[in-house]
Amino acid sequence: MIDLWLVLALLVLPLAVCIAWPLLRSQTRGARPPVESANHSTQAMLYREHLAELEAALESGSVDEAQYASLKNELARKLLAEEGAAYRVSAARSGGRGLLFALAFALPFAAVGLYFSWGAHDDVALYRDIAASHSGQSDMVVEARITQQLRERASTHPQDLSSRYALAQRLLVSNDIEGAVAQYRYIVAHEPEAVNVRAELAQALFFAGGSKMTPDVLSEVNQVLEVQPNNTTALGLAGIAAFDRKDYGGARAFWQRALDQLTPGSNAAQALAAGVARAEKALRGAGEQLAAGEVPSDVPSQGDGDDVADEASRIAVQVTLSGSVQPAPDTPVFVYARTADSPMPLAIVRLTAGELPAEVVLDESRAMMPGRSLSTVNEVQLVARLAIGGNARPAPGDWQGEVKTLSRAQWGKPVHIAIDQKI
């Protein structure tokens, strides 16, 4: 906030100096002999000299009594007129000092007060918090404050779609997927041409459905690709849809188109490259060949071929429910992997309580966002949570089980999580 106060000072202080300048000049002149007093003494002296001359003329008989009286009155009127002008000038120069002092001191305080009352002080503070968050210089308290302030702004300023968009992204990262979907839907309803936001809505809907393709997701993806055929988020989802229906060639084509637009070697590029390699492996397993002109993807791997590359970012988790917990069969169960420093899942699967016990696989196809997947980390936490309230965000009353630390070297081994701890 220091630079803000410096700007305010640069705007207000010069004006205060302009107001105070006449006072400073007046005080400087006050140290000099008063001109008005000197003028008054000179006029009085001249009056006495002229009066003495009139009296001498009267005594000598040069003027009579009537002329003497007339000239004396004229001399007095002249003296009064000159002294009155001098008085008015003096009064004009010395008056109003108190008002100028009051304005010089009150103006800066009034400006600051009006700024806090009418200005965008809260918005500036929020912007600074968000900038600190993006640079990794915030903590959990600041993050919670940012989200709360964005919620309040979305409520009080419904026309501010930029703040609502920032809120949607934060809710998605914090695993409040239903909240993120609601915000994305609001933006798309008011700005149908916001294609990138529609793509993120499709992604949020995909996560809300337990990382499964639904008609809503496909509808949003198709609308995005009609306008932006090379939208990487939509292409990634389209590839997942094609892979799910065993159209491995289509999945490879979608993922390769998205991969071609990304910076080689980036986390997002590595995740998509792994997907392309998986699609090629599935094609070979189905006895199909790559189309003419297509070159197999070059995905770095260790050991023997594609199997090692796939297994390197794959975690199989056996999930069971404690016998002391008796939820409704349709109660959602979220199984996900995350890092210790972020609540954002790297991979997530949605089940229901009626499907337990079950084995799920967390891999690149379950990644929530491009650039954040299992292939980008070497250690994760595993969580299986029974969402009693049906919300993707953890809430009191939910049940969960977890593995606090699982290194990459252990990912190839079976992992068991029992949901037996109440939040």
C-alpha positions as CSV (number, residue, x, y, z in Angstrom):
1,M,0.0,0.0,0.0
2,I,3.0,2.3,0.3
3,D,2.9,3.3,-3.4
4,L,-0.8,4.1,-3.1
5,W,-0.1,6.6,-0.3
6,L,2.7,8.1,-2.2
7,V,0.4,8.7,-5.2
8,L,-2.2,10.3,-2.9
9,A,0.5,12.5,-1.4
10,L,1.7,13.6,-4.8
11,L,-1.8,14.6,-5.7
12,V,-2.9,16.3,-2.5
13,L,0.2,18.0,-1.1
14,P,0.8,20.3,-4.1
15,L,-2.7,21.6,-3.8
16,A,-2.2,22.2,0.0
17,V,1.0,24.0,-0.8
18,C,-0.8,26.2,-3.3
19,I,-3.3,27.1,-0.6
20,A,-0.6,27.8,2.0
21,W,1.6,29.8,-0.3
22,P,-0.2,33.1,0.3
23,L,0.2,32.6,4.0
24,L,4.0,32.0,3.6
25,R,4.3,35.1,1.5
26,S,2.3,37.2,4.0
27,Q,4.5,36.1,6.8
28,T,7.6,36.9,4.7
29,R,6.3,40.4,4.1
30,G,5.4,40.8,7.7
31,A,9.1,41.0,8.5
32,R,9.4,44.2,6.4
33,P,8.5,47.7,7.5
34,P,4.7,48.2,7.0
35,V,4.1,50.2,3.9
36,E,0.6,51.2,5.0
37,S,2.0,52.8,8.2
38,A,4.6,54.8,6.3
39,N,2.0,56.0,3.9
40,H,-0.3,57.1,6.8
41,S,2.5,59.1,8.5
42,T,3.4,60.9,5.2
43,Q,-0.2,61.8,4.6
44,A,-0.6,63.1,8.1
45,M,2.5,65.3,7.7
46,L,1.3,66.7,4.4
47,Y,-2.1,67.5,6.0
48,R,-0.5,69.4,8.8
49,E,1.7,71.4,6.4
50,H,-1.2,72.3,4.2
51,L,-3.3,73.3,7.2
52,A,-0.4,75.5,8.5
53,E,-0.3,77.2,5.1
54,L,-4.0,77.8,5.1
55,E,-3.8,79.3,8.6
56,A,-1.0,81.6,7.5
57,A,-2.9,82.7,4.5
58,L,-5.9,83.5,6.7
59,E,-3.8,85.6,9.0
60,S,-2.2,87.5,6.1
61,G,-5.6,88.1,4.6
62,S,-4.9,86.2,1.4
63,V,-8.1,84.2,2.0
64,D,-11.2,85.1,4.0
65,E,-13.1,83.0,6.5
66,A,-15.4,81.4,4.0
67,Q,-12.5,80.4,1.7
68,Y,-10.5,79.1,4.7
69,A,-13.4,76.9,5.8
70,S,-14.0,75.5,2.4
71,L,-10.3,74.7,1.7
72,K,-9.9,73.2,5.2
73,N,-12.9,70.9,4.6
74,E,-11.6,69.9,1.2
75,L,-8.2,69.1,2.7
76,A,-9.8,66.9,5.4
77,R,-11.9,65.0,2.9
78,K,-8.8,64.3,0.8
79,L,-7.0,62.9,3.9
80,L,-9.9,60.7,4.9
81,A,-10.2,59.3,1.3
82,E,-6.6,58.3,1.1
83,E,-6.5,56.8,4.6
84,G,-9.7,54.8,3.9
85,A,-8.1,53.2,0.7
86,A,-5.0,52.3,2.7
87,Y,-7.2,50.6,5.4
88,R,-9.1,48.6,2.8
89,V,-5.9,47.3,1.2
90,S,-4.5,46.4,4.6
91,A,-7.6,44.6,5.6
92,A,-7.7,42.6,2.3
93,R,-4.2,41.5,2.8
94,S,-4.4,40.4,6.4
95,G,-7.9,38.9,6.4
96,G,-8.8,35.2,5.7
97,R,-5.6,33.6,7.1
98,G,-7.5,31.3,9.4
99,L,-9.5,30.0,6.5
100,L,-6.4,29.3,4.4
101,F,-4.8,27.5,7.3
102,A,-7.9,25.4,7.8
103,L,-8.1,24.4,4.2
104,A,-4.4,23.6,4.0
105,F,-4.7,21.1,6.8
106,A,-8.2,19.8,6.2
107,L,-7.9,19.1,2.5
108,P,-5.5,16.1,2.7
109,F,-7.5,14.5,5.5
110,A,-10.8,15.1,3.7
111,A,-9.3,13.6,0.5
112,V,-8.2,10.4,2.3
113,G,-11.5,10.1,4.1
114,L,-13.5,10.4,0.9
115,Y,-11.2,7.8,-0.8
116,F,-11.9,5.3,1.9
117,S,-15.6,6.1,1.7
118,W,-16.1,6.2,-2.1
119,G,-12.9,4.8,-3.5
120,A,-11.7,1.3,-4.4
121,H,-9.5,0.7,-1.4
122,D,-11.0,-2.8,-0.8
123,D,-10.5,-3.7,-4.5
124,V,-6.9,-2.6,-4.5
125,A,-6.3,-4.7,-1.3
126,L,-8.0,-7.7,-3.0
127,Y,-5.9,-7.3,-6.1
128,R,-2.7,-7.2,-4.1
129,D,-3.7,-10.4,-2.2
130,I,-4.4,-12.2,-5.5
131,A,-1.1,-11.1,-6.9
132,A,0.6,-12.4,-3.8
133,S,-1.3,-15.7,-4.2
134,H,-0.2,-16.1,-7.8
135,S,3.4,-15.5,-6.9
136,G,3.2,-18.1,-4.0
137,Q,3.7,-15.5,-1.3
138,S,0.4,-16.1,0.5
139,D,-0.7,-18.4,3.3
140,M,-3.9,-20.3,4.1
141,V,-5.4,-17.3,5.9
142,V,-4.8,-15.0,2.9
143,E,-6.2,-17.7,0.6
144,A,-9.4,-18.0,2.6
145,R,-9.7,-14.2,2.8
146,I,-9.4,-13.9,-1.0
147,T,-12.1,-16.5,-1.6
148,Q,-14.4,-14.9,0.9
149,Q,-13.9,-11.5,-0.6
150,L,-14.6,-12.8,-4.1
151,R,-17.8,-14.4,-2.9
152,E,-18.9,-11.1,-1.4
153,R,-18.0,-9.2,-4.5
154,A,-19.9,-11.7,-6.7
155,S,-23.0,-11.1,-4.5
156,T,-22.7,-7.3,-4.4
157,H,-21.4,-6.8,-7.9
158,P,-23.1,-9.4,-10.1
159,Q,-22.0,-7.6,-13.3
160,D,-18.3,-8.0,-12.4
161,L,-17.7,-11.2,-14.4
162,S,-13.9,-11.0,-14.0
163,S,-14.1,-11.3,-10.3
164,R,-16.6,-14.1,-10.6
165,Y,-14.3,-15.9,-13.0
166,A,-11.4,-15.7,-10.5
167,L,-13.7,-17.1,-7.9
168,A,-14.7,-20.0,-10.1
169,Q,-11.1,-20.9,-10.7
170,R,-10.3,-20.7,-7.0
171,L,-13.3,-22.9,-6.1
172,L,-12.2,-25.5,-8.7
173,V,-8.7,-25.5,-7.3
174,S,-10.0,-25.9,-3.7
175,N,-12.1,-28.9,-4.8
176,D,-15.4,-27.0,-4.4
177,I,-16.4,-28.3,-7.8
178,E,-20.2,-27.7,-7.4
179,G,-19.5,-24.1,-6.5
180,A,-17.2,-23.7,-9.4
181,V,-19.8,-25.1,-11.8
182,A,-22.4,-22.6,-10.5
183,Q,-20.0,-19.7,-11.1
184,Y,-19.0,-20.9,-14.6
185,R,-22.6,-21.4,-15.6
186,Y,-23.5,-17.8,-14.5
187,I,-20.6,-16.4,-16.6
188,V,-21.5,-18.4,-19.7
189,A,-25.2,-17.4,-19.3
190,H,-24.3,-13.7,-19.4
191,E,-21.4,-14.0,-21.9
192,P,-22.2,-16.9,-24.3
193,E,-19.3,-15.9,-26.5
194,A,-16.8,-16.5,-23.7
195,V,-15.5,-19.8,-25.3
196,N,-12.6,-20.3,-23.0
197,V,-14.8,-20.0,-19.9
198,R,-17.2,-22.5,-21.5
199,A,-14.3,-24.9,-21.9
200,E,-13.5,-24.6,-18.3
201,L,-17.2,-25.2,-17.5
202,A,-17.0,-28.4,-19.4
203,Q,-13.9,-29.4,-17.4
204,A,-15.6,-28.6,-14.1
205,L,-18.7,-30.6,-15.1
206,F,-16.3,-33.5,-16.0
207,F,-14.9,-33.4,-12.4
208,A,-18.3,-33.0,-10.9
209,G,-19.4,-36.2,-12.6
210,G,-16.6,-38.1,-11.0
211,S,-14.2,-37.7,-14.0
212,K,-16.8,-39.3,-16.3
213,M,-18.0,-38.0,-19.6
214,T,-21.7,-36.9,-19.4
215,P,-24.1,-35.5,-22.0
216,D,-23.6,-32.0,-20.4
217,V,-19.8,-32.3,-20.8
218,L,-20.0,-33.4,-24.4
219,S,-22.5,-30.6,-25.2
220,E,-20.2,-27.9,-23.8
221,V,-17.1,-29.5,-25.6
222,N,-18.9,-29.6,-28.9
223,Q,-19.9,-25.9,-28.6
224,V,-16.3,-24.9,-27.8
225,L,-14.8,-26.9,-30.7
226,E,-17.3,-25.4,-33.2
227,V,-15.9,-21.9,-32.4
228,Q,-12.3,-22.8,-31.4
229,P,-11.3,-26.1,-33.0
230,N,-7.9,-25.9,-31.3
231,N,-9.0,-25.2,-27.7
232,T,-6.6,-27.4,-25.7
233,T,-9.0,-27.9,-22.8
234,A,-11.9,-29.0,-25.1
235,L,-9.5,-31.2,-27.1
236,G,-8.3,-32.9,-24.0
237,L,-11.9,-33.7,-22.9
238,A,-12.8,-34.8,-26.4
239,G,-9.9,-37.2,-26.4
240,I,-11.1,-38.7,-23.1
241,A,-14.6,-39.2,-24.5
242,A,-13.2,-40.9,-27.6
243,F,-10.9,-43.1,-25.4
244,D,-13.9,-44.1,-23.2
245,R,-15.9,-45.3,-26.3
246,K,-12.8,-47.2,-27.4
247,D,-12.2,-44.9,-30.4
248,Y,-8.4,-44.9,-29.7
249,G,-7.6,-43.3,-33.1
250,G,-9.9,-40.4,-32.4
251,A,-8.5,-40.0,-28.9
252,R,-4.9,-39.9,-30.2
253,A,-5.9,-37.3,-32.9
254,F,-7.6,-35.0,-30.3
255,W,-4.7,-35.3,-27.8
256,Q,-2.1,-34.8,-30.5
257,R,-3.8,-31.7,-31.8
258,A,-3.7,-30.3,-28.2
259,L,-0.1,-31.4,-27.7
260,D,1.0,-29.6,-30.9
261,Q,0.0,-26.3,-29.4
262,L,1.8,-26.6,-26.1
263,T,5.4,-25.8,-25.2
264,P,7.5,-28.9,-25.6
265,G,8.7,-30.2,-22.3
266,S,6.0,-28.4,-20.2
267,N,4.0,-30.3,-17.6
268,A,0.9,-30.1,-19.7
269,A,2.7,-31.3,-22.8
270,Q,4.1,-34.3,-20.8
271,A,0.6,-35.2,-19.6
272,L,-0.8,-35.1,-23.1
273,A,2.1,-37.0,-24.5
274,A,1.5,-39.8,-22.0
275,G,-2.2,-39.8,-23.2
276,V,-1.1,-40.0,-26.9
277,A,1.2,-42.9,-26.0
278,R,-1.6,-44.7,-24.1
279,A,-3.9,-44.3,-27.1
280,E,-1.2,-45.7,-29.5
281,K,-0.7,-48.7,-27.1
282,A,-4.5,-49.3,-27.1
283,L,-4.5,-49.1,-30.9
284,R,-1.7,-51.7,-31.1
285,G,-3.6,-53.9,-28.6
286,A,-6.7,-53.7,-30.8
287,G,-4.6,-54.8,-33.8
288,E,-4.9,-51.4,-35.5
289,Q,-2.2,-49.4,-37.2
290,L,-1.5,-45.7,-37.2
291,A,-2.7,-43.9,-40.2
292,A,-0.3,-43.1,-43.1
293,G,2.0,-40.3,-42.2
294,E,1.4,-40.5,-38.4
295,V,4.6,-41.0,-36.3
296,P,4.4,-42.8,-33.0
297,S,4.9,-40.4,-30.1
298,D,8.2,-40.2,-28.4
299,V,7.5,-40.4,-24.7
300,P,10.5,-40.7,-22.3
301,S,10.2,-44.0,-20.4
302,Q,12.3,-46.2,-18.2
303,G,12.8,-49.9,-18.6
304,D,10.9,-52.0,-21.1
305,G,8.6,-50.0,-23.4
306,D,5.2,-48.4,-23.0
307,D,4.1,-50.5,-20.0
308,V,6.7,-48.9,-17.8
309,A,5.7,-45.5,-19.0
310,D,2.1,-46.1,-18.2
311,E,2.8,-47.7,-14.8
312,A,5.0,-44.8,-13.8
313,S,2.0,-42.5,-13.3
314,R,-0.6,-45.0,-12.2
315,I,-1.9,-45.8,-8.7
316,A,-4.3,-48.6,-8.0
317,V,-6.3,-48.0,-4.8
318,Q,-8.6,-50.5,-3.0
319,V,-11.3,-48.6,-1.2
320,T,-13.4,-50.1,1.6
321,L,-16.0,-48.6,4.0
322,S,-15.9,-49.2,7.7
323,G,-18.7,-51.4,9.0
324,S,-19.6,-48.6,11.6
325,V,-20.7,-46.3,8.8
326,Q,-24.1,-46.9,7.2
327,P,-24.7,-44.3,4.4
328,A,-27.3,-44.3,1.7
329,P,-26.1,-46.3,-1.3
330,D,-26.1,-43.2,-3.6
331,T,-23.8,-41.1,-1.2
332,P,-20.9,-39.9,-3.3
333,V,-17.4,-41.1,-2.6
334,F,-14.4,-39.2,-3.9
335,V,-11.0,-40.9,-4.3
336,Y,-8.2,-38.6,-5.2
337,A,-4.4,-37.9,-5.1
338,R,-3.0,-34.6,-4.2
339,T,0.3,-33.0,-3.0
340,A,1.0,-32.0,0.6
341,D,1.1,-28.3,-0.3
342,S,-2.1,-28.0,-2.3
343,P,-5.7,-29.2,-1.9
344,M,-6.1,-29.4,-5.7
345,P,-6.4,-33.1,-6.7
346,L,-3.9,-34.3,-9.3
347,A,-6.3,-37.2,-10.2
348,I,-9.8,-37.9,-8.9
349,V,-12.5,-40.6,-9.3
350,R,-16.1,-40.4,-8.1
351,L,-17.9,-43.5,-6.9
352,T,-21.0,-44.1,-4.7
353,A,-21.2,-45.9,-1.3
354,G,-23.1,-48.7,-2.9
355,E,-20.2,-49.5,-5.2
356,L,-17.8,-50.2,-2.2
357,P,-15.6,-52.0,-1.8
358,A,-14.0,-51.2,-5.1
359,E,-10.7,-50.8,-6.8
360,V,-10.0,-47.5,-8.7
361,V,-7.1,-46.4,-10.8
362,L,-5.7,-42.9,-10.6
363,D,-3.7,-42.0,-13.7
364,E,-3.2,-39.3,-16.3
365,S,-6.8,-39.7,-17.6
366,R,-8.1,-38.7,-14.2
367,A,-6.1,-35.4,-14.1
368,M,-8.2,-32.3,-13.2
369,M,-6.3,-29.7,-15.0
370,P,-3.6,-29.6,-17.8
371,G,-0.2,-29.3,-16.3
372,R,-1.3,-30.8,-12.9
373,S,-1.2,-34.5,-13.1
374,L,0.6,-37.5,-11.5
375,S,3.4,-37.3,-14.0
376,T,4.5,-33.9,-12.6
377,V,5.2,-35.0,-9.0
378,N,7.1,-37.7,-7.1
379,E,5.1,-37.9,-3.9
380,V,1.3,-37.7,-3.2
381,Q,-1.3,-38.0,-0.5
382,L,-4.2,-40.3,-1.1
383,V,-7.7,-39.5,0.2
384,A,-11.0,-41.5,0.0
385,R,-13.9,-39.4,1.3
386,L,-17.5,-40.3,1.9
387,A,-19.4,-37.0,1.2
388,I,-22.4,-37.2,3.5
389,G,-23.8,-33.9,2.2
390,G,-23.0,-34.7,-1.4
391,N,-20.6,-31.8,-1.7
392,A,-17.2,-32.3,-3.4
393,R,-15.7,-30.0,-0.8
394,P,-14.8,-31.6,2.6
395,A,-17.4,-30.7,5.3
396,P,-18.1,-31.6,8.9
397,G,-19.9,-35.0,9.1
398,D,-18.0,-36.5,6.2
399,W,-16.0,-39.7,6.6
400,Q,-12.6,-40.3,5.1
401,G,-9.5,-42.4,5.1
402,E,-6.1,-41.4,3.8
403,V,-2.5,-42.3,3.1
404,K,-0.5,-39.3,4.1
405,T,2.7,-40.0,2.1
406,L,3.1,-42.3,-0.9
407,S,6.4,-41.9,-2.9
408,R,6.6,-42.7,-6.6
409,A,8.6,-45.8,-5.9
410,Q,5.5,-47.2,-4.1
411,W,2.9,-46.4,-6.8
412,G,3.2,-49.8,-8.5
413,K,2.2,-51.6,-5.3
414,P,-1.4,-52.2,-4.2
415,V,-2.7,-49.5,-1.9
416,H,-5.6,-49.9,0.6
417,I,-7.7,-47.1,2.1
418,A,-10.4,-47.7,4.7
419,I,-12.9,-45.0,5.2
420,D,-13.2,-45.0,9.0
421,Q,-12.5,-41.4,10.2
422,K,-15.2,-38.8,10.8
423,I,-14.3,-35.2,9.9
